[in-house]
Amino acid sequence: MATDWQTCWHICGRMSTNSGIASGPRSQLDRYATSPPGGPRWNPGSKQRLTPYDCHKFDGDSVLDEVGRTVCEARCLPRKELFESWEVARRVLRKSRGGPVLDVACGHGLVAWFVALIDRRTPFAVCVDPKFPANAERLAAVLSKRWPDIGARVRYDRVGVNEVEILESSRVVAVHACGDLTDQVLERSMAARARVAVLPCCHDHRELDDGGMSGWMPRAVAIDAVRAGRLRAVGYRVWTSTIPVHLTPHNRLLVGVPPGA
Ligand SMILES: C[S@@+](CC[C@H](N)C(=O)[O-])C[C@H]1O[C@@H](n2cnc3c(N)ncnc32)[C@H](O)[C@@H]1O
């Protein structure tokens, strides 16, 4: 039987008719979605794996292009994960620079890689997951070959969120940490007074707190609003935004920074 997060990984790629979904901004991604007249549309939100045939899409000199060309070689990364990780990393970096990054429930750990690549004031990055996907090692190998200096600073810890050390200087990121795993990430980050960013999913868990607000707004939105409120209640500054919905219907990003950070 599939565990919750396996189911979640599966459904996170699908579009939803949930009216709580913000459509999200248009972005740099539009450049990648173009195709030659009459040619098939290349969808950045596809779960198809990137392969060397996709390399031509990444013909620019941005970090995204460079990482895109590199991961195409590995033939193992679903397209949407590349773009999703990029969109999250750059929004996180707008609000918090410097310090270690902890990519919790990281899957392939690409958010950690993007943060470390873009923000050279990142002393180290930790990818945290009790069960890495089969190809995480392969992906790490191609990235480390291309960026050995960064590779030397990225660590993979096969543990759960409650076993990892969170420093006050850490930037904790969790993309699609299913259900109450997002809340565990928030609680542990707040306890450490660390900066945190979550892109929650799997709001169907019964025990998630909607603050009694589901009569006014979709339950998933209410749950995330309560999460933002919890951060505010302990003095965090909070920013909310959305990543493009064609990458994931679970596209609400919550960023929190404690006072003085
Ligand atoms: C839906 S996947 C998200 C993966 C990745 N962040 C992404 O967006 O592609 C959820 C991940 O949470 C991990 N996970 C499950 N329980 C966890 C725990 N207690 N602590 C940290 N990660 C956990 C799973 O192994 C899985 O890789």
Ligand as a Chemical Component Dictionary entry (heavy atoms), coordinates in Angstrom:
data_LIG
# 
_chem_comp.id                   LIG 
_chem_comp.type                 NON-POLYMER 
_chem_comp.pdbx_formal_charge   0 
_chem_comp.three_letter_code    LIG 
# 
loop_
_chem_comp_atom.comp_id 
_chem_comp_atom.atom_id 
_chem_comp_atom.alt_atom_id 
_chem_comp_atom.type_symbol 
_chem_comp_atom.charge 
_chem_comp_atom.model_Cartn_x 
_chem_comp_atom.model_Cartn_y 
_chem_comp_atom.model_Cartn_z 
_chem_comp_atom.pdbx_ordinal 
LIG C1  C1  C 0  5.880  14.507 -1.569 1  
LIG S1  S1  S 1  7.558  14.154 -1.241 2  
LIG C2  C2  C 0  8.301  15.732 -1.569 3  
LIG C3  C3  C 0  9.694  15.607 -2.061 4  
LIG C4  C4  C 0  10.349 16.888 -2.597 5  
LIG N1  N1  N 0  10.437 17.920 -1.603 6  
LIG C5  C5  C 0  9.584  17.391 -3.801 7  
LIG O1  O1  O 0  8.871  18.392 -3.709 8  
LIG O2  O2  O -1 9.686  16.754 -4.846 9  
LIG C6  C6  C 0  7.583  14.048 0.508  10 
LIG C7  C7  C 0  8.926  13.594 1.084  11 
LIG O3  O3  O 0  8.844  13.621 2.500  12 
LIG C8  C8  C 0  9.689  12.625 2.997  13 
LIG N2  N2  N 0  9.362  12.364 4.398  14 
LIG C9  C9  C 0  8.449  11.517 4.911  15 
LIG N3  N3  N 0  8.463  11.565 6.262  16 
LIG C10 C10 C 0  9.417  12.463 6.612  17 
LIG C11 C11 C 0  9.923  12.950 7.855  18 
LIG N4  N4  N 0  9.432  12.528 9.033  19 
LIG N5  N5  N 0  10.901 13.867 7.849  20 
LIG C12 C12 C 0  11.412 14.325 6.671  21 
LIG N6  N6  N 0  10.976 13.892 5.463  22 
LIG C13 C13 C 0  9.997  12.977 5.425  23 
LIG C14 C14 C 0  9.437  11.454 2.058  24 
LIG O4  O4  O 0  10.437 10.479 2.134  25 
LIG C15 C15 C 0  9.343  12.166 0.718  26 
LIG O5  O5  O 0  10.583 12.193 0.057  27 
# 
loop_
_chem_comp_bond.comp_id 
_chem_comp_bond.atom_id_1 
_chem_comp_bond.atom_id_2 
_chem_comp_bond.value_order 
_chem_comp_bond.pdbx_ordinal 
LIG C1  S1  SING 1  
LIG S1  C2  SING 2  
LIG S1  C6  SING 3  
LIG C2  C3  SING 4  
LIG C3  C4  SING 5  
LIG C4  N1  SING 6  
LIG C4  C5  SING 7  
LIG C5  O1  DOUB 8  
LIG C5  O2  SING 9  
LIG C6  C7  SING 10 
LIG C7  O3  SING 11 
LIG C7  C15 SING 12 
LIG O3  C8  SING 13 
LIG C8  N2  SING 14 
LIG C8  C14 SING 15 
LIG N2  C9  SING 16 
LIG N2  C13 SING 17 
LIG C9  N3  DOUB 18 
LIG N3  C10 SING 19 
LIG C10 C11 SING 20 
LIG C10 C13 DOUB 21 
LIG C11 N4  SING 22 
LIG C11 N5  DOUB 23 
LIG N5  C12 SING 24 
LIG C12 N6  DOUB 25 
LIG N6  C13 SING 26 
LIG C14 O4  SING 27 
LIG C14 C15 SING 28 
LIG C15 O5  SING 29 
# 
